[in-house]
Amino acid sequence: MAMESRIENWIKTHLSCVRTTSAELTYERLDSQAYANLPVIYQPLDVNNKSHWYDIAICSAFSYAVRGARVILDVGPGDGWPSLRVAHNFEKVIGIDPSHRRVSVQRQNARRLGIKNVEFLEMDVINMSFPDNSFDGVIAANSIEQSNNPVLALEEVFRVLKPGGKLAMIFENYDRYIPAEERDEFLWAEIIADECILFYSLKEKHPPREVKYALFLDKEWLMQEHDLRRKINALSEKRYRAYEDERFGVSFFERLAPFVIQTKYYELSHFTSSSLQDTLTKIGFVNIKGVDIKIPQLSNFFEIARREGKLEKLEPLMETIGEIFGIMAVESSVPVVLDFTIAQKPSL
């Protein structure tokens, strides 16, 4: 069992916290969820950029995992990814997102790229208005666990899938990404116009959860406190691990308390390999399979090609090669559910 976070305990004890959603507190605040770095959507493919090779492979894995589908659903496509990258493989792609701002960005990107067989709707996955058995396939990239109830989200996905349809999802596997101390804590700040917000995020393994607090500060009064202003400015320039820097412990929050106007937070449940597999099975999914989406073969291929000076010659074949690596990843068998999971709704 992870030790209780002293900072979270202080916030819950001393501040009046209003619960909200990740859509409101995170995704509504972003101009670009991917910081305008997505290949094809924002940047031309670059044969010398390893992440662009991975993008091709992962989008290929999504498409191949639900191959044969005509109409698919993309849950939480952010800036339009992977919807806009896989649309050419399907008759119709419908993307849903609870964030109004994200949907606006998705539609803008679709128009700019001239992609017409994708439709983006403002809708929460836990409250979808689609009839039962609406989609041949469903894809989701790190979005299911961003809902307030990921189990209900998967139940809804199961409902709207046609019999025999497949779900392909990437999830943030807490078995792999939370450090050995079983807790990750970060502090950072945003100073925008008249707004000053201190963010505190906590991720824990036992139980697997994520919580994010936003302390809205009285900027005018805070800026008169030289030491606090200096620390907030430092936090606006980089994220700090709370447990690694004593400057930002409970005493820091105690000094900030008089300047806190409002506190909002959201809390999310996350999956481990075993909990996701158990959840999918209980819902009724079958043929559950894990895929190692890190694709080590692609990393080796890229490094050898770069070392031998062959990357430029591969540029005309970049998309084809990347797609093959994505297919290979789906075809490979791994013993546990990893970051990329495929599951099927039973046929009638």
Buried (B, 14 or more C-beta within 10 A) or exposed (E): EBEEBBBBEBBBEBBEBEEBBBBBBBBBEBEBBBEEBBBBBBEEBBBEBBEBBBBBBBBBBBBBBBEEBEBBBBBBBBBBBBBBBBBEBBEBBBBBBBBEBBBEBBBEBBEEBEBEBBBBBBBBBBEBEBEEBBBBBBBBBBBBBBBBBBBBBBBBBBBBBBEBBBBBBBBBBBBEEBEEEBBBBBBBBBBEEEEBBBBBBBBBBEEBBBBBBBBBBBBEEBBEBEEBBEBBEBBBEEEBEBBEBEEBBBEBBEEBEEBBEEBBBBEBBBBBBEBBBBBBEEBEBEEBBBBBBBBEBBBEBBEEBEEEEEBEEBEEEBBEBBBBBBBBBBEEEEEBBBBBBBBBBEEE
